[in-house]
Amino acid sequence: MTRASILNFIWIAVAFLIAGYLLIPIALVVLFSFNTSALTSLPLSGLTLAWYGKLLSIDYFWPALQNSMIIAAAVSVVSVASGTLAALALARMPARRSERFIYLLSLPMMLPALIIGISLLSFFVRLLPIKLGLFTVILGQLVVVQPFVIAILYARLQSFDWSIVDSARDLGATPSRAFFTITLPVIQPTVVGAGLIALAISLDDFIITFFTIGSGNTLPTMVWGLVRTSLDPTINALATLLLAVSIGSTALALRFSRYQG
């Protein structure tokens, strides 16, 4: 074997080891959610769906699910609506100026979620003051989700042919009509994809939700509560459902966005 082929083999082996290190714990969570025994140990004693049935029978599961869906839907809609307008404005700016705004808007993506959560809690309670609840969770998650949506839509609009919009305007179309009949249909797959990404991020968020929700639960905070009180496969079942929704929405987002890898 040549030196190049040996190095290539080593890099492939390292990549598989890293992927295994990241994916095996997730795979075990899914696997143990179907185990008949309450003990999370191998080998499995059998396969069952009883833990999913137990999860659905928990009385506070459905309010937590409802809260998660309300928050995720609101965050997706608001972030897509405002993110589309922001991306349109940035895309029409000179490149140097728009890049500065993108860097500024990306700060919440780079800051630790713990810092953002504590800052939002202080802002809502000390400065405004607003009663903590679903509304504050939505506002808090928008701080983190909005930059993702803007970045996705801005990247798509970088290759947009603005001459067709200018032609429509020359022919008498109003700005709103040009947007809804030309711009939006062209970027619609990316808009839908960005909305699904926002949905996935919102459903998985724990830290910001934990600091800003006050009373009540979402699915991630419910997982936290179950971990503190018991360690049975019901937690694995709930984590598996969250994982399925996140992966499914992300896969749909990549498909709608025509992601090429």
C-alpha positions as CSV (number, residue, x, y, z in Angstrom):
1,M,0.0,0.0,0.0
2,T,1.2,3.5,-0.8
3,R,1.6,6.2,1.8
4,A,-1.4,8.1,0.4
5,S,-3.7,5.1,0.6
6,I,-2.6,4.4,4.2
7,L,-3.3,8.0,5.2
8,N,-6.7,7.8,3.5
9,F,-7.5,4.6,5.4
10,I,-6.5,6.2,8.7
11,W,-8.7,9.3,8.1
12,I,-11.7,7.0,7.2
13,A,-11.1,5.0,10.3
14,V,-11.0,8.1,12.5
15,A,-14.1,9.5,10.8
16,F,-16.0,6.2,11.6
17,L,-14.8,6.2,15.2
18,I,-16.0,9.8,15.7
19,A,-19.3,9.0,14.0
20,G,-19.7,6.0,16.2
21,Y,-18.9,7.9,19.3
22,L,-21.6,10.4,18.5
23,L,-24.3,8.1,17.2
24,I,-24.0,5.0,19.4
25,P,-25.4,6.8,22.6
26,I,-28.4,8.0,20.5
27,A,-28.9,4.6,19.0
28,L,-28.9,3.1,22.5
29,V,-31.6,5.6,23.7
30,V,-33.8,4.4,20.8
31,L,-33.0,0.7,21.4
32,F,-33.8,0.8,25.2
33,S,-37.1,2.5,24.5
34,F,-38.3,-0.8,23.1
35,N,-36.8,-3.0,25.9
36,T,-39.3,-5.0,28.1
37,S,-37.1,-4.6,31.1
38,A,-36.8,-1.3,33.0
39,L,-33.1,-1.8,33.3
40,T,-31.0,-0.1,30.6
41,S,-28.6,-2.9,30.0
42,L,-27.6,-5.4,27.3
43,P,-28.7,-7.9,26.2
44,L,-32.3,-6.9,25.7
45,S,-34.8,-9.0,27.6
46,G,-37.4,-8.5,24.8
47,L,-39.1,-5.9,22.6
48,T,-42.3,-4.0,23.6
49,L,-44.2,-0.7,23.0
50,A,-45.4,-0.6,26.6
51,W,-43.1,2.3,27.5
52,Y,-44.7,4.4,24.7
53,G,-48.1,3.5,26.1
54,K,-47.0,4.5,29.6
55,L,-45.7,7.8,28.2
56,L,-49.0,8.6,26.5
57,S,-50.9,7.8,29.7
58,I,-48.9,10.4,31.8
59,D,-51.4,13.2,32.4
60,Y,-48.9,16.1,32.0
61,F,-47.5,14.7,28.7
62,W,-50.3,16.2,26.6
63,P,-50.1,19.7,28.0
64,A,-46.3,19.6,27.5
65,L,-46.8,18.5,23.9
66,Q,-49.4,21.2,23.3
67,N,-47.0,23.8,24.7
68,S,-44.2,22.6,22.5
69,M,-46.3,22.7,19.4
70,I,-47.7,26.2,20.1
71,I,-44.2,27.5,20.8
72,A,-42.6,25.7,17.7
73,A,-45.4,26.9,15.4
74,A,-45.2,30.5,16.6
75,V,-41.4,30.6,16.4
76,S,-41.4,29.1,12.9
77,V,-44.0,31.5,11.5
78,V,-42.6,34.6,13.1
79,S,-39.0,33.8,12.3
80,V,-39.8,32.9,8.6
81,A,-41.9,36.1,8.1
82,S,-39.4,38.5,9.7
83,G,-36.4,36.5,8.4
84,T,-37.6,36.7,4.8
85,L,-38.0,40.4,5.0
86,A,-34.6,40.8,6.7
87,A,-32.9,38.5,4.1
88,L,-34.5,40.5,1.2
89,A,-33.1,43.7,2.7
90,L,-29.7,42.3,3.2
91,A,-29.5,40.7,-0.2
92,R,-30.1,44.1,-1.9
93,M,-27.4,45.8,0.1
94,P,-23.8,46.1,-1.0
95,A,-21.9,43.0,0.0
96,R,-19.6,44.6,2.5
97,R,-22.4,46.2,4.4
98,S,-24.6,43.1,4.4
99,E,-21.8,40.9,5.7
100,R,-21.4,43.2,8.7
101,F,-25.1,42.8,9.5
102,I,-24.8,39.0,9.1
103,Y,-21.9,38.9,11.5
104,L,-23.9,41.0,14.0
105,L,-27.0,38.8,13.6
106,S,-25.0,35.7,14.0
107,L,-23.8,36.5,17.6
108,P,-26.7,34.6,19.3
109,M,-25.7,31.5,17.4
110,M,-22.1,31.7,18.8
111,L,-23.0,32.7,22.4
112,P,-23.6,29.9,25.0
113,A,-27.2,29.2,25.4
114,L,-26.8,29.4,29.2
115,I,-25.7,33.0,28.9
116,I,-28.6,33.8,26.6
117,G,-31.1,32.1,28.9
118,I,-29.9,34.0,32.0
119,S,-29.8,37.3,30.1
120,L,-33.4,36.8,28.9
121,L,-34.6,35.9,32.3
122,S,-33.1,39.1,33.8
123,F,-34.5,41.1,30.9
124,F,-38.0,39.8,31.2
125,V,-38.2,39.9,35.0
126,R,-36.0,42.9,35.9
127,L,-36.5,45.4,33.1
128,L,-39.8,44.9,31.4
129,P,-41.3,43.2,33.7
130,I,-43.2,40.4,31.9
131,K,-44.8,37.4,33.4
132,L,-42.9,34.3,32.3
133,G,-44.9,31.9,30.1
134,L,-45.3,30.7,26.6
135,F,-45.0,34.3,25.2
136,T,-41.6,34.8,26.8
137,V,-40.4,31.4,25.6
138,I,-41.3,32.4,22.0
139,L,-39.5,35.7,22.3
140,G,-36.5,33.9,23.8
141,Q,-36.3,31.2,21.2
142,L,-36.6,33.8,18.4
143,V,-33.3,35.3,19.6
144,V,-31.5,32.0,18.6
145,V,-33.7,30.7,15.8
146,Q,-34.0,34.0,13.8
147,P,-30.3,34.1,12.8
148,F,-30.5,30.6,11.4
149,V,-33.5,31.5,9.2
150,I,-31.9,34.7,8.0
151,A,-28.7,33.0,7.1
152,I,-30.4,30.3,5.1
153,L,-32.6,32.7,3.2
154,Y,-29.8,35.2,2.6
155,A,-27.6,32.4,1.1
156,R,-30.4,31.5,-1.3
157,L,-31.0,35.2,-2.3
158,Q,-27.4,35.6,-3.1
159,S,-27.9,33.8,-6.3
160,F,-31.4,35.3,-7.0
161,D,-31.8,37.0,-10.4
162,W,-33.1,40.5,-9.4
163,S,-33.5,41.5,-13.0
164,I,-36.9,39.7,-13.2
165,V,-38.2,41.6,-10.3
166,D,-37.0,44.9,-11.8
167,S,-38.7,43.9,-15.1
168,A,-41.9,43.3,-13.3
169,R,-41.6,46.7,-11.5
170,D,-41.0,48.4,-14.9
171,L,-44.2,46.8,-16.3
172,G,-46.2,48.3,-13.5
173,A,-46.2,45.7,-10.7
174,T,-46.3,47.1,-7.2
175,P,-43.5,45.9,-4.8
176,S,-45.9,43.6,-2.9
177,R,-47.3,42.1,-6.1
178,A,-43.7,41.5,-7.5
179,F,-42.8,39.8,-4.2
180,F,-45.8,37.5,-4.1
181,T,-45.9,36.6,-7.8
182,I,-42.2,36.4,-8.6
183,T,-39.8,36.4,-5.6
184,L,-41.8,34.2,-3.2
185,P,-42.6,31.4,-5.6
186,V,-38.9,31.2,-6.6
187,I,-37.6,31.1,-3.0
188,Q,-40.6,29.1,-1.6
189,P,-38.7,25.8,-1.1
190,T,-36.0,27.6,0.9
191,V,-38.6,29.4,2.9
192,V,-40.3,26.2,3.8
193,G,-37.0,24.5,4.6
194,A,-36.0,27.4,6.8
195,G,-39.3,27.1,8.6
196,L,-38.8,23.4,9.3
197,I,-35.3,24.0,10.6
198,A,-36.8,26.6,12.9
199,L,-39.4,24.1,14.0
200,A,-36.7,21.5,14.8
201,I,-34.5,23.9,16.8
202,S,-37.5,25.1,18.8
203,L,-38.8,21.6,19.6
204,D,-35.3,20.6,20.9
205,D,-34.6,23.7,22.9
206,F,-34.2,23.2,26.6
207,I,-32.0,25.8,28.2
208,I,-33.7,29.0,26.9
209,T,-37.1,27.4,27.6
210,F,-36.1,26.4,31.1
211,F,-35.2,29.9,32.0
212,T,-38.1,31.7,30.4
213,I,-41.2,29.4,30.8
214,G,-41.9,30.0,34.4
215,S,-44.6,27.4,35.2
216,G,-45.6,24.6,32.8
217,N,-43.6,22.2,30.7
218,T,-42.5,21.6,27.2
219,L,-41.3,18.2,26.0
220,P,-37.6,18.9,26.7
221,T,-38.3,20.3,30.2
222,M,-40.5,17.3,30.8
223,V,-37.6,15.0,30.0
224,W,-35.5,17.0,32.5
225,G,-38.2,16.5,35.1
226,L,-38.5,12.7,34.4
227,V,-34.7,12.3,34.7
228,R,-34.7,13.9,38.1
229,T,-37.5,11.7,39.5
230,S,-37.1,8.3,37.7
231,L,-34.9,6.5,35.3
232,D,-37.2,4.1,33.4
233,P,-37.5,3.7,29.6
234,T,-40.3,6.2,29.5
235,I,-37.6,8.8,29.2
236,N,-36.1,6.9,26.3
237,A,-39.5,6.7,24.6
238,L,-40.0,10.5,24.9
239,A,-36.4,11.2,23.7
240,T,-37.0,8.9,20.7
241,L,-40.2,10.8,19.8
242,L,-38.3,14.1,19.9
243,L,-35.5,12.6,17.9
244,A,-37.9,11.4,15.2
245,V,-39.6,14.7,14.9
246,S,-36.3,16.6,14.8
247,I,-34.7,14.3,12.2
248,G,-37.9,14.2,10.1
249,S,-38.3,18.0,10.0
250,T,-34.6,18.5,9.2
251,A,-34.8,15.9,6.4
252,L,-37.8,17.6,5.0
253,A,-36.1,21.0,5.3
254,L,-33.1,19.7,3.3
255,R,-35.4,18.3,0.7
256,F,-37.4,21.4,0.3
257,S,-34.3,23.5,0.2
258,R,-32.9,21.3,-2.5
259,Y,-29.8,20.7,-0.4
260,Q,-27.1,19.1,-2.4
261,G,-24.8,18.0,0.4
